[in-house]
Amino acid sequence: MRKLIKNYRIQNNLRIAVEALIANKSRSLLTALGIIFGVAAVISMMAIGRGAKEEILEQIKLIGVNNIVITPIVEQKEEDLAEDETKEESNKFSKGLDLNDLRAIEKLLPNIQDISPEIEVQSTAIYNAYSRSVRLIGIENAYFSLSNIDVTLGTEFSKEQINGGKAVCIIGSDVRARFFKGQNPIGKQIKIGNDWLQVIGVTERKIMSEKAISNLGIRNYNLDIYAPMQTVLLRYKDRGKLAAAGNMVFRRGNSITMWSDEEAEGPNNYHQLDRLTIQVKNSEELIESAEVIERALKRLHNSVVDFEITIPVKLLEQQQRTKDIFNLVLSIIAGISLLVGGIGIMNIMLASVLERTKEIGTRRALGATRADIISQFILEAILISLSGGILGIIIGIVGAIAISKIAGVLTIISPLSVFVAFGVAFATGLFFGYRPAKNAAMQNPIESLRYE
């Protein structure tokens, strides 16, 4: 019986609270504005934050973990060298990034997990009268594990194929779709440049955004064709051999000045390797290992700085820190909005208590307890807060989608963010509604009835 009476009292108090809010629609909406914008900011912030985190994780998967990347560049020089120093610099000569550097680094660093050289050759692929420009990448099998790429159809290169420079290749998923649509490419021959290569495998499709490709300086793996390193060096391009054969003219301290017409690939490209990826065993040794590699390469290249060393994971961590700061700013804005909204609810409820003093006295005279009065006004505050929270959730979701579409930023809206926003709205109404409700309940019923 007591339970039924209690439920009736709660339902009655809720009905009175709803009627009071409906009677003052405009005031209730204006009171809820702070909650609306605060909750919308929470939803948008969490969507952006989760999207940024997911994007960083996907990029880490693309580049691998604990990797150090060495790429060849145009020689860097200081412009304010003294005349004697300038002459000394001009007499220095660099052979460029090559396989000798790879072997030297392997001997120097005991903490290397794996190492992968790459040579990139722009060429043309032909199959069944269909032709397309492609990138032929000379690699070793370590490349696939370092880049988190799986060969889903066929096999990786065998030792015999790698050491013997066999005419075989592994193609990207998009290459398969364009050249071998509806066919099994394994065992088929595709012409790359002047040579025919047998397809022995197909890589998995990697979902890559233009932003990730730009930020990390990587290629679209799906459009690449891979061949053993020795195959590319023997059959296509070996810039180290060309230099030794005299087909390339060097000027000391100023890299390459001329290529023969048929071998021209662009200015200053005298490096045998186009990329060298090194994976260390411990992430804590990344910075120290990169410093050791830099000192070693400077010695091997006669102090000519024609290479660049990057640690992609560290770059991504810096991006994540920047995004965390951005999310923190959004959190502060959301918190301020919710605080302002809560203070607004408290002010309006205090004013409402004062306006409805006679109503409170009448209810008390008719048998309402202090608990009923507290319940009525707390329910009003919670209803204002929750209605604002629901509108804020809708606006936040729409805003997150709009940010994704307009700014090209990945946003992920999770049920957790909606639950958190809803909970925050409820807690705000409860916290800021309690004091006005208590003030209303503590009024003297007789004095309340006399209030004009």
C-alpha positions as CSV (number, residue, x, y, z in Angstrom):
1,M,0.0,0.0,0.0
2,R,2.8,2.4,0.9
3,K,4.5,1.6,-2.4
4,L,1.4,2.5,-4.3
5,I,1.0,5.8,-2.4
6,K,4.7,6.6,-3.0
7,N,4.3,5.9,-6.8
8,Y,1.2,8.0,-6.9
9,R,3.0,10.9,-5.2
10,I,5.9,10.7,-7.7
11,Q,3.5,10.5,-10.7
12,N,1.6,13.5,-9.3
13,N,4.7,15.5,-8.7
14,L,5.9,14.7,-12.2
15,R,2.6,15.8,-13.7
16,I,2.7,19.1,-11.9
17,A,6.3,19.6,-13.0
18,V,5.4,18.9,-16.7
19,E,2.4,21.3,-16.5
20,A,4.6,24.0,-15.0
21,L,7.1,23.6,-17.9
22,I,4.4,23.6,-20.6
23,A,2.9,26.7,-19.1
24,N,6.3,28.5,-19.5
25,K,7.6,27.0,-22.8
26,S,9.8,30.0,-23.9
27,R,11.4,30.4,-20.5
28,S,12.1,26.6,-20.2
29,L,13.7,26.6,-23.7
30,L,15.9,29.6,-22.9
31,T,16.9,28.1,-19.6
32,A,17.9,24.9,-21.4
33,L,20.1,26.6,-24.0
34,G,23.3,26.3,-21.9
35,I,22.6,22.6,-21.5
36,I,21.8,22.2,-25.2
37,F,25.1,23.8,-26.4
38,G,27.1,22.0,-23.6
39,V,25.8,18.6,-24.5
40,A,26.2,19.3,-28.2
41,A,29.9,20.2,-27.6
42,V,30.4,17.0,-25.6
43,I,29.0,14.9,-28.4
44,S,31.0,16.6,-31.1
45,M,34.2,16.6,-29.0
46,M,34.0,12.9,-28.3
47,A,33.2,12.2,-31.9
48,I,36.2,14.2,-33.1
49,G,38.5,12.7,-30.5
50,R,37.5,9.1,-31.2
51,G,37.8,9.8,-35.0
52,A,41.3,11.3,-34.5
53,K,42.4,8.3,-32.4
54,E,41.1,5.8,-34.9
55,E,42.8,7.7,-37.7
56,I,46.1,7.7,-35.8
57,L,45.8,3.9,-35.2
58,E,45.1,3.3,-38.9
59,Q,48.1,5.3,-39.9
60,I,50.3,3.4,-37.4
61,K,49.1,0.2,-39.0
62,L,50.1,1.5,-42.4
63,I,53.6,2.4,-41.4
64,G,54.3,-0.3,-38.9
65,V,55.6,0.0,-35.3
66,N,59.1,1.0,-34.2
67,N,60.1,1.9,-37.8
68,I,62.8,4.4,-38.8
69,V,62.6,5.6,-42.4
70,I,65.6,6.9,-44.4
71,T,64.9,8.7,-47.7
72,P,67.3,10.3,-50.1
73,I,67.1,14.1,-50.6
74,V,68.9,16.9,-52.3
75,E,72.0,17.8,-50.3
76,Q,71.4,20.3,-47.6
77,K,74.0,23.2,-47.2
78,E,74.6,26.1,-45.0
79,E,74.6,29.4,-46.8
80,D,76.9,31.3,-44.3
81,L,80.0,29.2,-44.6
82,A,83.4,30.9,-44.7
83,E,85.2,30.8,-48.1
84,D,87.7,28.1,-47.0
85,E,84.8,26.0,-45.5
86,T,82.9,26.4,-48.8
87,K,85.9,25.1,-50.8
88,E,86.2,22.2,-48.4
89,E,82.5,21.4,-48.7
90,S,82.6,21.5,-52.5
91,N,85.3,18.8,-52.5
92,K,83.1,16.4,-50.7
93,F,81.5,13.6,-52.6
94,S,78.6,11.3,-51.7
95,K,77.8,8.0,-53.3
96,G,74.2,8.3,-52.2
97,L,71.9,5.9,-50.3
98,D,72.7,2.4,-51.4
99,L,72.9,-1.3,-50.3
100,N,76.3,-0.6,-48.7
101,D,74.6,1.7,-46.2
102,L,72.1,-1.1,-45.5
103,R,74.9,-3.6,-44.7
104,A,76.8,-1.1,-42.6
105,I,73.6,-0.3,-40.5
106,E,73.0,-4.0,-40.0
107,K,76.5,-4.5,-38.6
108,L,76.3,-1.4,-36.5
109,L,73.0,-1.8,-34.7
110,P,72.4,-5.0,-32.6
111,N,68.8,-4.1,-31.9
112,I,67.4,-4.3,-35.4
113,Q,64.3,-6.4,-35.8
114,D,64.1,-6.1,-39.5
115,I,65.3,-4.0,-42.4
116,S,63.8,-3.3,-45.8
117,P,65.3,-1.5,-48.8
118,E,63.1,-0.2,-51.6
119,I,63.8,0.9,-55.2
120,E,61.0,2.6,-57.1
121,V,60.8,2.5,-60.9
122,Q,58.2,4.3,-63.0
123,S,57.2,2.0,-65.8
124,T,54.3,0.8,-68.0
125,A,52.4,-2.5,-67.5
126,I,50.8,-4.3,-70.4
127,Y,48.4,-7.2,-70.3
128,N,46.0,-8.3,-73.0
129,A,46.4,-5.0,-74.9
130,Y,45.5,-3.0,-71.8
131,S,48.3,-0.6,-70.8
132,R,48.8,1.6,-67.8
133,S,51.6,3.4,-66.0
134,V,52.6,1.7,-62.8
135,R,55.2,1.8,-60.1
136,L,57.5,-1.2,-59.9
137,I,58.9,-1.5,-56.3
138,G,62.0,-3.6,-55.7
139,I,61.8,-5.1,-52.3
140,E,62.7,-8.0,-50.0
141,N,60.1,-10.0,-48.1
142,A,60.7,-8.0,-44.9
143,Y,58.9,-5.2,-46.6
144,F,55.5,-6.9,-46.2
145,S,55.8,-7.3,-42.4
146,L,57.2,-3.9,-41.9
147,S,54.4,-2.3,-43.9
148,N,51.7,-4.5,-42.4
149,I,50.8,-5.9,-45.8
150,D,49.5,-9.5,-46.2
151,V,49.8,-11.5,-49.4
152,T,46.2,-12.9,-49.4
153,L,46.5,-14.8,-52.7
154,G,49.6,-16.7,-53.8
155,T,52.9,-16.5,-51.9
156,E,55.7,-14.2,-51.1
157,F,59.1,-14.4,-52.8
158,S,61.2,-17.5,-52.2
159,K,64.9,-17.3,-51.4
160,E,65.7,-18.6,-54.9
161,Q,63.6,-15.9,-56.5
162,I,65.1,-13.2,-54.3
163,N,68.8,-14.2,-54.7
164,G,68.5,-15.2,-58.4
165,G,66.7,-12.1,-59.6
166,K,63.9,-14.2,-61.1
167,A,61.2,-12.6,-63.3
168,V,58.4,-12.7,-60.8
169,C,56.1,-10.2,-59.2
170,I,53.4,-9.6,-56.6
171,I,50.7,-7.2,-57.5
172,G,48.5,-4.8,-55.5
173,S,44.7,-5.5,-55.2
174,D,43.9,-2.5,-57.5
175,V,46.3,-3.7,-60.1
176,R,44.5,-7.1,-60.1
177,A,41.1,-5.4,-60.4
178,R,42.3,-3.4,-63.5
179,F,44.3,-6.0,-65.3
180,F,42.8,-9.3,-64.3
181,K,39.2,-8.5,-63.6
182,G,37.3,-11.7,-63.0
183,Q,40.5,-13.8,-63.4
184,N,42.9,-15.6,-61.1
185,P,46.2,-13.8,-61.9
186,I,48.5,-16.4,-60.3
187,G,50.8,-17.8,-62.9
188,K,50.0,-15.3,-65.6
189,Q,52.6,-13.1,-67.3
190,I,52.4,-9.3,-67.2
191,K,54.8,-7.1,-69.1
192,I,56.5,-4.4,-67.1
193,G,58.6,-2.2,-69.3
194,N,60.6,-4.5,-71.6
195,D,60.4,-7.6,-69.4
196,W,57.7,-10.2,-68.7
197,L,57.1,-11.0,-65.0
198,Q,55.1,-13.9,-63.7
199,V,52.5,-13.0,-61.0
200,I,53.0,-15.2,-57.9
201,G,50.8,-13.2,-55.4
202,V,48.3,-10.5,-54.7
203,T,48.4,-8.2,-51.7
204,E,45.4,-7.4,-49.5
205,R,43.5,-4.2,-50.1
206,K,44.6,-1.4,-47.8
207,I,42.1,1.4,-47.1
208,M,44.1,4.6,-47.3
209,S,42.9,8.2,-47.1
210,E,44.5,10.9,-49.2
211,K,45.3,12.6,-45.9
212,A,47.2,9.6,-44.6
213,I,49.2,9.2,-47.8
214,S,50.1,12.9,-47.7
215,N,51.0,13.0,-43.9
216,L,53.1,9.9,-43.9
217,G,54.7,10.3,-47.3
218,I,53.7,6.8,-48.4
219,R,52.4,5.4,-51.7
220,N,49.0,3.9,-52.4
221,Y,50.1,0.3,-51.9
222,N,47.1,-1.1,-53.8
223,L,48.4,0.3,-57.1
224,D,52.0,-1.0,-56.7
225,I,53.7,-4.0,-58.3
226,Y,56.5,-5.6,-56.3
227,A,59.5,-7.5,-57.6
228,P,62.6,-8.9,-55.8
229,M,65.3,-6.3,-55.2
230,Q,67.8,-8.2,-57.4
231,T,65.2,-8.5,-60.2
232,V,64.9,-4.7,-60.3
233,L,68.6,-4.1,-60.1
234,L,69.5,-6.6,-62.8
235,R,66.6,-6.0,-65.2
236,Y,65.4,-2.4,-64.7
237,K,67.5,0.1,-62.8
238,D,70.7,0.1,-60.8
239,R,71.7,3.7,-60.3
240,G,74.8,2.6,-58.3
241,K,76.0,0.6,-61.4
242,L,75.2,3.5,-63.7
243,A,77.4,5.8,-61.7
244,A,80.3,3.4,-61.8
245,A,79.9,2.9,-65.5
246,G,80.2,6.6,-66.2
247,N,76.7,7.2,-67.5
248,M,76.2,9.7,-64.7
249,V,78.4,12.8,-64.2
250,F,79.0,14.0,-60.6
251,R,80.3,17.4,-59.4
252,R,81.9,17.2,-56.0
253,G,79.7,18.6,-53.3
254,N,76.9,19.2,-55.6
255,S,75.6,15.7,-56.4
256,I,74.6,14.9,-59.9
257,T,74.7,17.5,-62.7
258,M,73.8,15.4,-65.7
259,W,72.1,12.1,-66.6
260,S,72.2,10.5,-70.0
261,D,68.9,11.1,-71.7
262,E,67.6,7.6,-71.6
263,E,68.4,7.2,-67.9
264,A,67.1,10.6,-66.7
265,E,64.8,10.2,-63.7
266,G,64.9,13.8,-62.4
267,P,67.4,16.1,-60.9
268,N,69.8,14.9,-58.1
269,N,68.5,11.3,-58.2
270,Y,71.8,9.5,-57.9
271,H,70.8,7.2,-55.0
272,Q,70.7,3.5,-55.6
273,L,67.9,3.1,-53.0
274,D,64.7,5.2,-52.8
275,R,63.8,4.2,-49.3
276,L,65.3,2.3,-46.4
277,T,63.0,1.2,-43.5
278,I,64.5,-0.1,-40.3
279,Q,62.5,-1.7,-37.5
280,V,64.1,-1.8,-34.0
281,K,63.1,-4.2,-31.3
282,N,62.3,-1.7,-28.6
283,S,60.3,1.5,-29.1
284,E,62.3,3.2,-26.4
285,E,65.4,2.9,-28.5
286,L,63.9,4.7,-31.6
287,I,65.4,8.1,-31.0
288,E,68.9,6.8,-30.0
289,S,69.0,4.4,-32.9
290,A,68.1,7.2,-35.3
291,E,70.9,9.3,-34.0
292,V,73.4,6.4,-34.4
293,I,72.2,5.8,-37.9
294,E,72.5,9.5,-38.8
295,R,76.1,9.7,-37.5
296,A,77.0,6.5,-39.4
297,L,75.5,7.8,-42.7
298,K,77.3,11.1,-42.4
299,R,80.6,9.2,-42.2
300,L,79.6,7.0,-45.1
301,H,78.5,10.0,-47.2
302,N,81.5,12.1,-46.4
303,S,79.4,14.5,-44.3
304,V,77.2,15.3,-47.3
305,V,73.6,15.5,-45.9
306,D,71.8,14.0,-48.8
307,F,69.4,11.8,-46.7
308,E,66.6,12.4,-44.3
309,I,65.7,10.2,-41.3
310,T,62.2,10.2,-39.9
311,I,60.4,8.3,-37.2
312,P,56.7,8.1,-38.4
313,V,55.4,6.9,-35.0
314,K,56.9,10.0,-33.3
315,L,55.3,12.3,-35.9
316,L,51.9,10.6,-35.3
317,E,52.4,10.9,-31.5
318,Q,53.0,14.7,-32.1
319,Q,49.8,14.8,-34.1
320,Q,47.9,13.0,-31.4
321,R,49.2,15.5,-28.8
322,T,48.1,18.4,-30.9
323,K,44.6,16.8,-31.3
324,D,44.5,16.1,-27.5
325,I,45.1,19.7,-26.8
326,F,42.3,20.6,-29.3
327,N,40.0,18.1,-27.5
328,L,40.9,19.6,-24.1
329,V,39.9,23.0,-25.4
330,L,36.6,21.6,-26.6
331,S,36.1,19.9,-23.2
332,I,36.7,23.2,-21.4
333,I,34.2,24.9,-23.7
334,A,31.6,22.1,-23.1
335,G,32.2,22.3,-19.3
336,I,31.7,26.1,-19.3
337,S,28.5,25.8,-21.3
338,L,27.2,23.1,-18.9
339,L,28.2,25.2,-15.9
340,V,26.4,28.3,-17.4
341,G,23.4,26.1,-18.2
342,G,23.3,24.8,-14.6
343,I,23.6,28.2,-13.1
344,G,20.8,29.3,-15.5
345,I,18.6,26.5,-14.2
346,M,19.3,27.4,-10.6
347,N,18.5,31.1,-11.2
348,I,15.3,30.3,-13.0
349,M,14.2,27.8,-10.4
350,L,14.9,30.2,-7.6
351,A,12.8,32.8,-9.4
352,S,10.1,30.2,-10.0
353,V,10.0,29.3,-6.3
354,L,9.6,33.0,-5.4
355,E,6.8,33.4,-8.0
356,R,5.0,30.3,-6.9
357,T,5.2,30.8,-3.2
358,K,1.4,30.9,-2.8
359,E,1.1,27.6,-4.9
360,I,3.6,26.0,-2.5
361,G,1.6,27.1,0.5
362,T,-1.6,25.8,-1.0
363,R,-0.1,22.4,-1.7
364,R,1.3,22.2,1.8
365,A,-2.1,23.1,3.2
366,L,-3.7,20.3,1.1
367,G,-1.4,17.7,2.6
368,A,1.8,17.8,0.5
369,T,4.9,17.1,2.4
370,R,8.3,18.8,2.1
371,A,9.5,15.8,0.2
372,D,6.7,16.3,-2.3
373,I,7.8,19.9,-2.8
374,I,11.4,19.0,-3.2
375,S,10.5,16.2,-5.6
376,Q,8.3,18.6,-7.7
377,F,11.0,21.3,-8.2
378,I,13.9,18.8,-8.7
379,L,11.8,17.0,-11.3
380,E,11.2,20.4,-13.1
381,A,15.0,21.1,-13.1
382,I,15.8,17.6,-14.3
383,L,13.1,17.8,-17.1
384,I,14.6,21.1,-18.3
385,S,18.1,19.6,-18.2
386,L,17.1,16.3,-19.9
387,S,15.1,18.1,-22.7
388,G,18.1,20.3,-23.3
389,G,20.2,17.2,-23.3
390,I,18.1,15.4,-25.9
391,L,18.2,18.5,-28.2
392,G,21.9,18.8,-27.5
393,I,22.5,15.2,-28.5
394,I,20.6,15.7,-31.8
395,I,22.5,18.9,-32.5
396,G,25.8,17.3,-31.5
397,I,25.3,14.3,-33.8
398,V,24.3,16.5,-36.7
399,G,27.2,18.8,-36.0
400,A,29.7,15.9,-35.9
401,I,28.4,14.7,-39.3
402,A,28.6,18.2,-40.7
403,I,32.2,18.6,-39.5
404,S,33.1,15.3,-41.1
405,K,31.5,16.4,-44.4
406,I,32.7,20.0,-44.5
407,A,36.1,19.8,-42.9
408,G,37.0,16.3,-44.0
409,V,37.8,15.3,-40.4
410,L,37.0,11.7,-39.4
411,T,34.3,11.7,-36.6
412,I,33.0,8.6,-34.9
413,I,29.8,8.9,-32.8
414,S,29.7,6.2,-30.1
415,P,26.8,5.1,-27.9
416,L,29.1,5.9,-24.9
417,S,29.3,9.5,-25.9
418,V,25.5,9.8,-26.0
419,F,25.2,8.0,-22.7
420,V,27.8,10.3,-21.1
421,A,26.1,13.4,-22.5
422,F,22.7,12.2,-21.2
423,G,24.1,11.4,-17.8
424,V,25.8,14.8,-17.6
425,A,22.5,16.5,-18.4
426,F,20.7,14.5,-15.7
427,A,23.4,15.2,-13.1
428,T,23.4,19.0,-14.0
429,G,19.6,19.2,-13.4
430,L,19.8,17.3,-10.2
431,F,22.7,19.2,-8.8
432,F,21.6,22.7,-9.7
433,G,17.9,22.0,-9.0
434,Y,18.4,20.7,-5.4
435,R,19.0,24.1,-3.7
436,P,15.9,25.9,-5.2
437,A,13.8,22.8,-4.3
438,K,15.0,22.8,-0.7
439,N,14.3,26.5,-0.4
440,A,10.7,25.8,-1.6
441,A,10.2,23.0,0.8
442,M,11.5,25.0,3.8
443,Q,9.0,27.8,3.4
444,N,6.3,28.2,6.1
445,P,3.0,27.1,4.7
446,I,1.0,29.8,6.6
447,E,3.3,32.6,5.4
448,S,3.2,31.2,1.9
449,L,-0.6,31.4,1.8
450,R,-0.4,35.0,2.9
451,Y,2.2,35.9,0.2
452,E,1.0,38.3,-2.5
